[in-house]
């Protein structure tokens, strides 16, 4: 089972570990979440799944390589506006995320026996950037998540406020400029709400723009034909 918490709600799905067949999925808007959302999801199953991956896309966060990690998180206050109260790490990536999160939200996501990971690290562990410049973007709520890598090395992970196509291309332009990427050479993937419309809008400015391909990550049953898997790209990768 994979569970993903974002600013607009909580989504989950059950997928076979080996065949990647998706059996069911669900989404609960933020307004409908109780004080124990993870327990609510798990209680709907007669038997607790053997493997549970829980990730959250906390916006107010920063990504650091392992050599800069520090158990004392006082240094995060000037950077995040508040001292970080959440820390997530990835041994394979040798990276750490520090986030300042509403304590009520954090308490609601803490479940005994289940590790809570930041969505950036959870995605980056699954993606396999190869040679060249790559951007992955996912649109959810009024936010866009952007992951960037060059020649197999991660260079950026961040969430930006994004309510329309103009803001989307503004943030992409800033990221590309700051990282020194070549718009004619980089590979850009778009997923999330209205991904097709956003792809069409930015295609004149980038040479290679693609839409998330769910078949690379899961087998979608015909019984789920009304589901839009591209809207759940980060969840399918977990």
SEKOL-544927 format. One line per 4 residues: for each residue y, x, z of N, C-alpha, C, CB. Coordinates in nm, 2 decimals, decimal comma. Glycine has a CB too. Layout:
REM residues N
Y:X:Z:Y:X:Z:Y:X:Z:Y:X:Z ~ ...
This chain:
REM residues 238
-0,12:0,08:0,00:0,00:0,00:0,00:0,12:0,09:0,00:0,00:-0,09:0,12 ~ 0,22:0,05:-0,08:0,35:0,12:-0,08:0,46:0,02:-0,04:0,38:0,18:-0,23 ~ 0,55:0,07:0,05:0,66:-0,02:0,09:0,79:0,06:0,08:0,64:-0,06:0,25 ~ 0,89:0,00:0,02:1,02:0,06:0,00:1,13:-0,02:0,05:1,04:0,09:-0,16
1,21:0,04:0,14:1,33:-0,03:0,19:1,46:0,02:0,12:1,35:-0,01:0,35 ~ 1,54:-0,07:0,07:1,66:-0,03:0,00:1,77:-0,12:0,06:1,66:-0,05:-0,15 ~ 1,90:-0,09:0,02:2,01:-0,17:0,08:2,00:-0,32:0,05:2,14:-0,11:0,02 ~ 1,93:-0,36:-0,05:1,93:-0,50:-0,08:1,80:-0,57:-0,04:1,94:-0,52:-0,23
1,71:-0,50:0,02:1,59:-0,57:0,07:1,47:-0,47:0,08:1,55:-0,68:-0,01 ~ 1,35:-0,54:0,10:1,23:-0,46:0,11:1,12:-0,51:0,01:1,17:-0,48:0,26 ~ 1,06:-0,42:-0,06:0,96:-0,45:-0,16:0,83:-0,38:-0,12:1,01:-0,42:-0,30 ~ 0,72:-0,44:-0,17:0,59:-0,37:-0,14:0,49:-0,41:-0,25:0,54:-0,42:0,00
0,39:-0,33:-0,26:0,28:-0,36:-0,36:0,15:-0,30:-0,31:0,32:-0,31:-0,50 ~ 0,04:-0,35:-0,36:-0,09:-0,30:-0,33:-0,15:-0,25:-0,46:-0,18:-0,41:-0,26 ~ -0,19:-0,12:-0,46:-0,24:-0,05:-0,58:-0,36:0,03:-0,54:-0,13:0,04:-0,64 ~ -0,46:0,02:-0,63:-0,58:0,10:-0,62:-0,55:0,24:-0,63:-0,69:0,05:-0,72
-0,60:0,32:-0,53:-0,56:0,47:-0,53:-0,61:0,54:-0,66:-0,63:0,53:-0,41 ~ -0,73:0,51:-0,71:-0,78:0,58:-0,82:-0,75:0,52:-0,96:-0,93:0,59:-0,81 ~ -0,77:0,39:-0,97:-0,74:0,32:-1,10:-0,60:0,29:-1,12:-0,82:0,20:-1,11 ~ -0,52:0,29:-1,02:-0,37:0,25:-1,02:-0,35:0,11:-1,06:-0,30:0,34:-1,12
-0,45:0,03:-1,05:-0,44:-0,12:-1,07:-0,36:-0,18:-0,96:-0,58:-0,18:-1,08 ~ -0,25:-0,25:-1,00:-0,17:-0,33:-0,91:-0,23:-0,46:-0,88:-0,02:-0,34:-0,96 ~ -0,25:-0,49:-0,76:-0,32:-0,62:-0,73:-0,21:-0,73:-0,69:-0,41:-0,60:-0,61 ~ -0,11:-0,69:-0,62:-0,01:-0,78:-0,57:0,12:-0,71:-0,54:-0,06:-0,87:-0,45
0,23:-0,78:-0,54:0,36:-0,73:-0,50:0,44:-0,83:-0,43:0,43:-0,67:-0,63 ~ 0,54:-0,79:-0,37:0,63:-0,88:-0,30:0,77:-0,82:-0,27:0,57:-0,93:-0,16 ~ 0,86:-0,91:-0,25:1,00:-0,87:-0,23:1,07:-0,96:-0,13:1,08:-0,86:-0,36 ~ 1,14:-0,90:-0,03:1,21:-0,98:0,07:1,35:-0,94:0,07:1,14:-0,97:0,21
1,45:-1,03:0,04:1,59:-0,99:0,04:1,63:-0,95:0,18:1,67:-1,11:-0,01 ~ 1,73:-0,87:0,19:1,78:-0,81:0,31:1,81:-0,93:0,41:1,90:-0,72:0,29 ~ 1,88:-1,03:0,36:1,92:-1,14:0,44:1,80:-1,21:0,51:2,00:-1,24:0,36 ~ 1,68:-1,20:0,45:1,57:-1,27:0,51:1,48:-1,18:0,59:1,49:-1,33:0,40
1,51:-1,05:0,61:1,43:-0,96:0,69:1,44:-0,99:0,83:1,47:-0,82:0,66 ~ 1,33:-0,98:0,90:1,33:-1,00:1,05:1,36:-0,87:1,11:1,20:-1,06:1,10 ~ 1,35:-0,86:1,25:1,37:-0,74:1,32:1,25:-0,65:1,31:1,41:-0,76:1,46 ~ 1,14:-0,70:1,26:1,02:-0,62:1,24:0,96:-0,64:1,10:0,91:-0,66:1,35
1,03:-0,60:1,00:0,99:-0,62:0,86:0,86:-0,56:0,82:1,10:-0,58:0,77 ~ 0,83:-0,44:0,87:0,71:-0,37:0,83:0,59:-0,44:0,89:0,71:-0,22:0,87 ~ 0,60:-0,47:1,02:0,49:-0,55:1,08:0,47:-0,68:1,02:0,52:-0,57:1,23 ~ 0,57:-0,75:0,97:0,56:-0,87:0,90:0,48:-0,86:0,78:0,70:-0,93:0,87
0,50:-0,76:0,70:0,43:-0,73:0,58:0,28:-0,70:0,61:0,49:-0,62:0,50 ~ 0,26:-0,62:0,70:0,12:-0,58:0,74:0,04:-0,70:0,80:0,12:-0,46:0,84 ~ 0,11:-0,78:0,87:0,04:-0,89:0,93:-0,01:-1,00:0,83:0,13:-0,96:1,03 ~ 0,04:-0,99:0,71:0,00:-1,08:0,61:-0,14:-1,05:0,55:0,10:-1,09:0,49
-0,19:-0,93:0,59:-0,32:-0,88:0,54:-0,42:-0,89:0,65:-0,31:-0,74:0,48 ~ -0,54:-0,95:0,62:-0,64:-0,96:0,72:-0,69:-0,82:0,77:-0,76:-1,04:0,67 ~ -0,67:-0,72:0,69:-0,72:-0,59:0,73:-0,61:-0,49:0,68:-0,85:-0,55:0,66 ~ -0,57:-0,40:0,77:-0,46:-0,30:0,74:-0,51:-0,21:0,63:-0,42:-0,23:0,87
-0,43:-0,19:0,52:-0,47:-0,10:0,42:-0,49:0,04:0,47:-0,36:-0,09:0,31 ~ -0,59:0,11:0,41:-0,62:0,25:0,46:-0,51:0,35:0,44:-0,75:0,30:0,39 ~ -0,44:0,33:0,33:-0,33:0,42:0,30:-0,20:0,34:0,29:-0,36:0,51:0,17 ~ -0,10:0,38:0,37:0,03:0,31:0,36:0,14:0,42:0,34:0,06:0,23:0,49
0,22:0,40:0,24:0,33:0,49:0,21:0,46:0,41:0,23:0,33:0,55:0,07 ~ 0,55:0,46:0,32:0,67:0,39:0,36:0,79:0,48:0,33:0,67:0,35:0,51 ~ 0,88:0,43:0,25:1,00:0,51:0,21:1,12:0,42:0,22:0,98:0,57:0,07 ~ 1,24:0,49:0,25:1,36:0,42:0,25:1,47:0,49:0,18:1,41:0,40:0,40
1,55:0,42:0,10:1,66:0,48:0,02:1,79:0,47:0,10:1,67:0,41:-0,12 ~ 1,80:0,55:0,21:1,92:0,55:0,29:2,03:0,62:0,21:1,90:0,62:0,42 ~ 2,14:0,55:0,19:2,25:0,60:0,11:2,33:0,72:0,17:2,35:0,49:0,08 ~ 2,36:0,71:0,30:2,44:0,81:0,36:2,35:0,93:0,41:2,52:0,75:0,49
2,32:1,01:0,31:2,22:1,12:0,34:2,26:1,24:0,26:2,08:1,07:0,30 ~ 2,20:1,35:0,30:2,21:1,48:0,22:2,08:1,55:0,21:2,32:1,57:0,30 ~ 2,06:1,62:0,10:1,94:1,70:0,07:1,97:1,85:0,09:1,89:1,66:-0,07 ~ 1,87:1,91:0,16:1,89:2,06:0,18:1,75:2,13:0,15:1,94:2,09:0,32
1,76:2,25:0,10:1,63:2,33:0,09:1,59:2,37:0,23:1,65:2,45:0,00 ~ 1,47:2,41:0,24:1,41:2,44:0,37:1,48:2,55:0,45:1,26:2,48:0,36 ~ 1,53:2,65:0,38:1,59:2,76:0,45:1,72:2,73:0,52:1,63:2,87:0,35 ~ 1,78:2,61:0,49:1,90:2,56:0,55:1,87:2,45:0,66:2,00:2,51:0,45
1,75:2,42:0,68:1,71:2,31:0,77:1,75:2,36:0,91:1,56:2,28:0,76 ~ 1,79:2,26:1,00:1,83:2,29:1,13:1,79:2,17:1,22:1,98:2,32:1,14 ~ 1,72:2,19:1,33:1,68:2,09:1,42:1,80:2,03:1,49:1,59:2,14:1,52 ~ 1,91:2,11:1,51:2,03:2,06:1,57:2,11:1,99:1,46:2,11:2,17:1,64
2,13:1,86:1,46:2,19:1,79:1,35:2,34:1,76:1,38:2,12:1,66:1,33 ~ 2,40:1,83:1,47:2,55:1,81:1,49:2,63:1,84:1,37:2,59:1,89:1,61 ~ 2,58:1,94:1,29:2,66:1,98:1,17:2,67:1,87:1,07:2,59:2,10:1,11 ~ 2,59:1,77:1,08:2,59:1,66:0,98:2,71:1,56:1,00:2,46:1,58:0,98
2,77:1,56:1,12:2,88:1,46:1,14:2,99:1,48:1,05:2,93:1,48:1,29 ~ 3,05:1,60:1,02:3,16:1,61:0,93:3,12:1,57:0,79:3,22:1,75:0,93 ~ 2,99:1,59:0,75:2,94:1,57:0,62:2,91:1,42:0,59:2,82:1,65:0,59 ~ 2,85:1,36:0,69:2,81:1,22:0,67:2,90:1,11:0,74:2,67:1,20:0,73
2,99:1,16:0,82:3,08:1,07:0,89:3,03:1,04:1,03:3,09:0,94:0,81 ~ 2,90:1,05:1,05:2,83:1,03:1,18:2,72:1,13:1,18:2,78:0,88:1,19 ~ 2,68:1,17:1,30:2,57:1,26:1,32:2,44:1,19:1,27:2,55:1,30:1,47 ~ 2,36:1,27:1,19:2,24:1,21:1,14:2,14:1,18:1,25:2,17:1,31:1,04
2,08:1,06:1,24:1,98:1,02:1,33:1,84:1,00:1,26:2,02:0,89:1,40 ~ 1,83:1,04:1,14:1,71:1,04:1,07:1,68:1,17:0,99:1,70:0,92:0,97 ~ 1,56:1,22:1,00:1,53:1,34:0,93:1,39:1,32:0,86:1,52:1,46:1,03 ~ 1,39:1,37:0,73:1,26:1,36:0,66:1,24:1,49:0,58:1,27:1,24:0,56
1,12:1,53:0,57:1,09:1,66:0,51:0,97:1,65:0,42:1,07:1,77:0,61 ~ 0,97:1,74:0,32:0,86:1,75:0,23:0,80:1,89:0,22:0,90:1,70:0,08 ~ 0,68:1,91:0,27:0,62:2,05:0,26:0,60:2,10:0,12:0,49:2,05:0,34 ~ 0,55:2,01:0,03:0,53:2,06:-0,11:0,66:2,10:-0,18:0,47:1,95:-0,19
0,77:2,03:-0,15:0,90:2,06:-0,21:0,98:2,16:-0,13:0,98:1,93:-0,23 ~ 0,95:2,18:-0,01:1,02:2,27:0,08:1,17:2,22:0,09:1,01:2,41:0,04 ~ 1,18:2,09:0,11:1,32:2,03:0,12:1,32:1,93:0,24:1,35:1,96:-0,01 ~ 1,45:1,91:0,28:1,47:1,82:0,39:1,58:1,72:0,36:1,51:1,90:0,52
1,58:1,60:0,41:1,68:1,50:0,40:1,73:1,47:0,54:1,64:1,38:0,32 ~ 1,86:1,46:0,56:1,92:1,42:0,68:2,01:1,29:0,65:2,01:1,53:0,75 ~ 2,00:1,19:0,73:2,07:1,06:0,70:2,13:1,00:0,83:1,98:0,96:0,63 ~ 2,24:0,94:0,82:2,30:0,87:0,92:2,28:0,72:0,89:2,46:0,90:0,94
2,20:0,66:0,98:2,15:0,52:0,95:2,18:0,43:1,06:1,99:0,52:0,93 ~ 2,21:0,30:1,03:2,23:0,20:1,14:2,11:0,20:1,22:2,26:0,06:1,07 ~ 2,13:0,22:1,35:2,01:0,23:1,44:1,92:0,11:1,44:2,06:0,26:1,58 ~ 1,98:-0,01:1,43:1,90:-0,13:1,42:1,80:-0,13:1,30:1,99:-0,26:1,42
1,85:-0,08:1,19:1,77:-0,07:1,07:1,66:0,04:1,09:1,86:-0,03:0,94 ~ 1,70:0,15:1,15:1,60:0,25:1,17:1,49:0,21:1,27:1,67:0,38:1,23 ~ 1,53:0,14:1,37:1,43:0,09:1,47:1,34:-0,01:1,40:1,50:0,02:1,59 ~ 1,39:-0,09:1,31:1,31:-0,19:1,24:1,20:-0,13:1,15:1,40:-0,29:1,16
1,23:-0,01:1,11:1,14:0,06:1,01:1,04:0,15:1,08:1,22:0,13:0,91 ~ 1,06:0,17:1,21:0,97:0,26:1,28:0,84:0,18:1,32:1,04:0,32:1,41 ~ 0,73:0,23:1,27:0,60:0,17:1,30:0,50:0,28:1,34:0,54:0,09:1,18 ~ 0,44:0,26:1,45:0,34:0,36:1,50:0,23:0,39:1,40:0,28:0,31:1,64
0,21:0,52:1,38:0,11:0,56:1,29:0,15:0,56:1,14:-0,01:0,47:1,30 ~ 0,27:0,52:1,11:0,32:0,53:0,97:0,44:0,61:0,96:0,35:0,38:0,92 ~ 0,44:0,72:0,88:0,55:0,81:0,86:0,65:0,75:0,77:0,51:0,95:0,81 ~ 0,78:0,75:0,81:0,89:0,70:0,73:0,95:0,82:0,65:1,00:0,63:0,81
0,95:0,81:0,52:1,00:0,92:0,44:1,12:0,87:0,36:0,90:0,97:0,34 ~ 1,22:0,96:0,33:1,33:0,92:0,25:1,28:0,90:0,10:1,44:1,03:0,25 ~ 1,34:0,81:0,03:1,30:0,78:-0,11:1,32:0,89:-0,20:1,37:0,65:-0,16 ~ 1,42:0,97:-0,18:1,44:1,09:-0,27:1,32:1,18:-0,27:1,57:1,17:-0,22
1,28:1,22:-0,15:1,16:1,31:-0,14:1,03:1,24:-0,19:1,14:1,35:0,01 ~ 1,02:1,11:-0,16:0,90:1,04:-0,20:0,89:1,04:-0,36:0,90:0,90:-0,15 ~ 1,00:1,02:-0,42:1,01:1,02:-0,57:0,98:1,16:-0,63:1,14:0,97:-0,62 ~ 1,05:1,26:-0,57:1,05:1,40:-0,62:0,91:1,46:-0,61:1,15:1,48:-0,55
0,83:1,41:-0,50:0,70:1,46:-0,49:0,61:1,41:-0,60:0,64:1,42:-0,35 ~ 0,64:1,30:-0,66:0,55:1,24:-0,76:0,59:1,28:-0,90:0,56:1,09:-0,75 ~ 0,72:1,30:-0,92:0,77:1,34:-1,05:0,74:1,48:-1,08:0,93:1,31:-1,07 ~ 0,72:1,52:-1,20:0,69:1,66:-1,24:0,78:1,71:-1,34:0,54:1,66:-1,29
0,90:1,75:-1,30:1,00:1,80:-1,40:0,95:1,93:-1,47:1,13:1,83:-1,34 ~ 0,95:1,93:-1,60:0,91:2,05:-1,67:1,03:2,13:-1,72:0,82:2,01:-1,79 ~ 1,01:2,20:-1,83:1,11:2,29:-1,89:1,23:2,20:-1,94:1,06:2,38:-2,00 ~ 1,35:2,25:-1,93:1,46:2,18:-1,97:1,54:2,10:-1,86:1,42:2,08:-2,08
1,63:2,02:-1,90:1,72:1,95:-1,80:1,67:1,80:-1,80:1,87:1,96:-1,84 ~ 1,66:1,74:-1,68:1,61:1,61:-1,67:1,70:1,53:-1,57:1,46:1,61:-1,62 ~ 1,72:1,40:-1,60:1,79:1,31:-1,50:1,70:1,18:-1,49:1,93:1,28:-1,55 ~ 1,67:1,14:-1,37:1,61:1,01:-1,35:1,71:0,93:-1,27:1,48:1,03:-1,27
1,73:0,80:-1,32:1,82:0,71:-1,25:1,76:0,58:-1,23:1,95:0,69:-1,34 ~ 1,79:0,52:-1,11:1,73:0,39:-1,08:1,85:0,30:-1,02:1,62:0,40:-0,98 ~ 1,86:0,18:-1,08:1,97:0,09:-1,04:1,91:-0,02:-0,94:2,03:0,02:-1,16 ~ 1,97:-0,03:-0,82:1,93:-0,13:-0,73:2,05:-0,18:-0,65:1,81:-0,09:-0,64
2,07:-0,31:-0,64:2,18:-0,36:-0,57:2,31:-0,31:-0,64:2,18:-0,32:-0,42 ~ 2,40:-0,26:-0,56:2,52:-0,20:-0,61:2,52:-0,05:-0,60:2,65:-0,26:-0,54 ~ 2,40:0,01:-0,62:2,38:0,15:-0,60:2,29:0,21:-0,72:2,31:0,18:-0,47 ~ 2,32:0,33:-0,76:2,23:0,40:-0,85:2,18:0,53:-0,78:2,31:0,43:-0,98
2,05:0,55:-0,79:1,99:0,67:-0,74:1,97:0,77:-0,85:1,85:0,64:-0,67 ~ 2,02:0,89:-0,83:2,01:0,99:-0,94:1,94:1,11:-0,89:2,16:1,03:-0,99 ~ 1,84:1,16:-0,97:1,76:1,28:-0,94:1,77:1,37:-1,06:1,61:1,24:-0,91 ~ 1,80:1,50:-1,03:1,82:1,59:-1,14:1,74:1,72:-1,12:1,97:1,63:-1,15
1,68:1,77:-1,23:1,60:1,89:-1,22:1,62:1,97:-1,35:1,45:1,86:-1,20 ~ 1,61:2,10:-1,34:1,62:2,19:-1,45:1,51:2,30:-1,44:1,76:2,26:-1,45 ~ 1,44:2,31:-1,55:1,33:2,40:-1,56:1,23:2,40:-1,44:1,38:2,54:-1,58 ~ 1,20:2,28:-1,40:1,10:2,26:-1,30:1,15:2,27:-1,16:0,99:2,36:-1,31
1,28:2,29:-1,14:1,34:2,30:-1,01:1,44:2,19:-0,98:1,41:2,44:-0,99 ~ 1,43:2,13:-0,87:1,52:2,02:-0,83:1,66:2,07:-0,80:1,47:1,94:-0,71 ~ 1,76:2,00:-0,85:1,90:2,05:-0,83:1,99:1,95:-0,76:1,96:2,09:-0,96 ~ 1,95:1,82:-0,77:2,03:1,72:-0,71:1,95:1,59:-0,68:2,15:1,68:-0,80
1,98:1,53:-0,57:1,93:1,39:-0,54:2,05:1,32:-0,46:1,80:1,40:-0,45 ~ 2,09:1,21:-0,51:2,20:1,14:-0,44:2,20:0,99:-0,49:2,33:1,21:-0,48 ~ 2,27:0,91:-0,40:2,29:0,77:-0,43:2,44:0,75:-0,45:2,24:0,67:-0,32 ~ 2,48:0,68:-0,55:2,62:0,65:-0,58:2,65:0,50:-0,59:2,67:0,72:-0,71
2,77:0,46:-0,55:2,80:0,31:-0,56:2,81:0,28:-0,71:2,93:0,28:-0,49 ~ 2,75:0,17:-0,75:2,75:0,14:-0,90:2,73:-0,01:-0,92:2,64:0,22:-0,97 ~ 2,84:-0,07:-0,96:2,84:-0,22:-0,98:2,84:-0,26:-1,13:2,95:-0,28:-0,91 ~ 2,86:-0,16:-1,22:2,87:-0,20:-1,36:2,84:-0,08:-1,44:3,01:-0,26:-1,39
2,84:-0,10:-1,57:2,80:0,01:-1,67:2,91:0,12:-1,67:2,78:-0,05:-1,81 ~ 3,03:0,09:-1,65:3,14:0,19:-1,65:3,12:0,28:-1,53:3,27:0,12:-1,65 ~ 3,09:0,23:-1,42:3,07:0,32:-1,30:2,94:0,40:-1,32:3,06:0,23:-1,17 ~ 2,84:0,35:-1,39:2,72:0,42:-1,41:2,75:0,54:-1,50:2,62:0,33:-1,48
2,82:0,52:-1,61:2,84:0,64:-1,70:2,94:0,74:-1,63:2,89:0,59:-1,83 ~ 3,03:0,69:-1,55:3,12:0,78:-1,48:3,04:0,87:-1,38:3,22:0,69:-1,39 ~ 2,95:0,82:-1,31:2,87:0,90:-1,22:2,78:1,00:-1,30:2,78:0,82:-1,12 ~ 2,72:0,95:-1,40:2,64:1,04:-1,49:2,72:1,15:-1,54:2,57:0,96:-1,60
2,84:1,12:-1,59:2,92:1,22:-1,65:2,96:1,33:-1,55:3,05:1,16:-1,70 ~ 2,99:1,29:-1,42:3,02:1,38:-1,32:2,90:1,47:-1,28:3,07:1,31:-1,19 ~ 2,78:1,41:-1,27:2,67:1,49:-1,24:2,64:1,59:-1,35:2,54:1,39:-1,22 ~ 2,64:1,55:-1,47:2,62:1,64:-1,59:2,72:1,75:-1,59:2,62:1,56:-1,72
2,84:1,72:-1,56:2,95:1,82:-1,57:2,93:1,92:-1,45:3,09:1,76:-1,56 ~ 2,90:1,87:-1,33:2,89:1,96:-1,21:2,77:2,05:-1,22:2,88:1,87:-1,09 ~ 2,66:2,00:-1,28:2,54:2,08:-1,30:2,54:2,17:-1,42:2,42:1,99:-1,30 ~ 2,64:2,14:-1,51:2,64:2,22:-1,63:2,54:2,18:-1,73:2,64:2,36:-1,60
2,49:2,06:-1,73:2,39:2,02:-1,82:2,44:1,99:-1,96:2,31:1,90:-1,77 ~ 2,36:1,99:-2,06:2,39:1,97:-2,20:2,35:1,83:-2,24:2,33:2,07:-2,30 ~ 2,45:1,74:-2,26:2,42:1,60:-2,29:2,33:1,58:-2,42:2,55:1,52:-2,31 ~ 2,34:1,68:-2,51:2,26:1,67:-2,63:2,12:1,72:-2,61:2,33:1,76:-2,74
2,09:1,78:-2,50:1,96:1,84:-2,48:1,88:1,78:-2,36:1,97:1,98:-2,45 ~ 1,95:1,73:-2,26:1,88:1,67:-2,14:1,81:1,54:-2,17:1,98:1,65:-2,03 ~ 1,71:1,52:-2,09:1,63:1,40:-2,10:1,66:1,31:-1,98:1,47:1,43:-2,10 ~ 1,71:1,18:-2,02:1,75:1,09:-1,92:1,67:0,96:-1,92:1,90:1,05:-1,95
1,62:0,93:-1,80:1,54:0,80:-1,78:1,62:0,70:-1,70:1,40:0,83:-1,72 ~ 1,61:0,58:-1,74:1,68:0,47:-1,67:1,58:0,37:-1,62:1,79:0,40:-1,76 ~ 1,59:0,32:-1,50:1,51:0,21:-1,45:1,59:0,12:-1,36:1,38:0,27:-1,38 ~ 1,53:0,01:-1,32:1,60:-0,08:-1,23:1,66:-0,20:-1,30:1,71:-0,01:-1,16
1,74:-0,27:-1,23:1,80:-0,40:-1,28:1,88:-0,37:-1,40:1,89:-0,46:-1,17 ~ 1,85:-0,45:-1,51:1,92:-0,45:-1,64:1,92:-0,31:-1,70:2,07:-0,49:-1,62 ~ 1,81:-0,24:-1,68:1,80:-0,10:-1,74:1,82:-0,10:-1,89:1,67:-0,04:-1,70 ~ 1,77:-0,20:-1,96:1,79:-0,20:-2,10:1,93:-0,20:-2,15:1,71:-0,31:-2,17
2,01:-0,29:-2,08:2,15:-0,30:-2,11:2,23:-0,17:-2,08:2,21:-0,41:-2,04 ~ 2,19:-0,11:-1,97:2,26:0,02:-1,93:2,22:0,13:-2,03:2,22:0,06:-1,79 ~ 2,09:0,13:-2,07:2,05:0,23:-2,17:2,13:0,22:-2,30:1,90:0,22:-2,20 ~ 2,14:0,10:-2,35:2,22:0,07:-2,47:2,36:0,12:-2,46:2,21:-0,08:-2,51
2,42:0,10:-2,34:2,56:0,14:-2,32:2,58:0,29:-2,32:2,61:0,08:-2,19 ~ 2,49:0,36:-2,26:2,51:0,51:-2,25:2,45:0,59:-2,36:2,45:0,56:-2,12 ~ 2,36:0,52:-2,44:2,29:0,60:-2,55:2,39:0,67:-2,65:2,21:0,50:-2,63 ~ 2,51:0,62:-2,68:2,60:0,70:-2,77:2,64:0,83:-2,71:2,72:0,62:-2,80
2,63:0,85:-2,57:2,68:0,97:-2,51:2,57:1,07:-2,47:2,75:0,93:-2,38 ~ 2,45:1,03:-2,48:2,33:1,11:-2,45:2,23:1,11:-2,56:2,27:1,08:-2,31 ~ 2,18:1,22:-2,60:2,09:1,23:-2,71:1,95:1,17:-2,68:2,07:1,37:-2,76 ~ 1,90:1,18:-2,56:1,77:1,14:-2,52:1,77:1,05:-2,40:1,67:1,26:-2,50
1,77:0,92:-2,42:1,77:0,82:-2,31:1,64:0,73:-2,33:1,90:0,73:-2,31 ~ 1,56:0,72:-2,22:1,44:0,64:-2,22:1,44:0,54:-2,11:1,32:0,73:-2,22 ~ 1,36:0,44:-2,12:1,33:0,34:-2,01:1,21:0,38:-1,94:1,33:0,20:-2,07 ~ 1,21:0,36:-1,81:1,09:0,38:-1,73:0,96:0,32:-1,79:1,11:0,34:-1,59
0,85:0,39:-1,80:0,73:0,34:-1,86:0,63:0,31:-1,74:0,67:0,44:-1,96 ~ 0,61:0,19:-1,70:0,52:0,16:-1,59:0,38:0,20:-1,61:0,52:0,01:-1,56 ~ 0,33:0,21:-1,74:0,19:0,24:-1,77:0,16:0,39:-1,73:0,16:0,22:-1,92 ~ 0,27:0,47:-1,71:0,24:0,61:-1,67:0,21:0,61:-1,52:0,37:0,69:-1,70
0,23:0,50:-1,45:0,22:0,51:-1,30:0,12:0,40:-1,25:0,35:0,49:-1,24 ~ 0,10:0,30:-1,33:0,01:0,19:-1,28:-0,05:0,11:-1,39:0,10:0,09:-1,19 ~ -0,15:0,04:-1,36:-0,22:-0,06:-1,45:-0,17:-0,20:-1,41:-0,38:-0,05:-1,45 ~ -0,09:-0,26:-1,50:-0,04:-0,39:-1,47:-0,13:-0,50:-1,52:0,11:-0,40:-1,53
-0,18:-0,59:-1,43:-0,26:-0,70:-1,47:-0,19:-0,80:-1,55:-0,33:-0,76:-1,35 ~ -0,26:-0,87:-1,64:-0,19:-0,98:-1,72:-0,15:-1,09:-1,62:-0,29:-1,03:-1,82 ~ -0,21:-1,10:-1,51:-0,17:-1,20:-1,41:-0,03:-1,18:-1,35:-0,27:-1,21:-1,29 ~ 0,02:-1,05:-1,37:0,15:-1,02:-1,33:0,25:-1,01:-1,44:0,15:-0,89:-1,25
0,22:-1,08:-1,55:0,30:-1,06:-1,67:0,45:-1,11:-1,66:0,24:-1,14:-1,78 ~ 0,48:-1,19:-1,56:0,61:-1,24:-1,53:0,69:-1,14:-1,45:0,62:-1,37:-1,47 ~ 0,62:-1,04:-1,39:0,68:-0,94:-1,31:0,76:-0,83:-1,40:0,58:-0,87:-1,22 ~ 0,87:-0,78:-1,35:0,94:-0,68:-1,42:0,92:-0,55:-1,35:1,09:-0,71:-1,43
0,81:-0,47:-1,39:0,78:-0,35:-1,31:0,89:-0,24:-1,32:0,65:-0,29:-1,37 ~ 0,97:-0,24:-1,42:1,08:-0,14:-1,43:1,18:-0,15:-1,32:1,15:-0,15:-1,56 ~ 1,19:-0,28:-1,26:1,28:-0,30:-1,15:1,23:-0,23:-1,02:1,30:-0,44:-1,12 ~ 1,09:-0,20:-1,02:1,03:-0,14:-0,90:0,98:0,00:-0,93:0,91:-0,23:-0,86
1,04:0,07:-1,02:1,00:0,21:-1,05:0,98:0,30:-0,93:1,10:0,27:-1,15 ~ 1,07:0,31:-0,84:1,05:0,40:-0,72:0,93:0,36:-0,64:1,17:0,40:-0,63 ~ 0,90:0,23:-0,63:0,79:0,17:-0,56:0,66:0,21:-0,63:0,80:0,02:-0,54 ~ 0,65:0,20:-0,76:0,53:0,23:-0,84:0,50:0,37:-0,83:0,55:0,19:-0,98
0,59:0,46:-0,81:0,57:0,60:-0,80:0,51:0,64:-0,66:0,69:0,68:-0,83 ~ 0,53:0,56:-0,56:0,49:0,60:-0,43:0,34:0,62:-0,41:0,54:0,50:-0,32
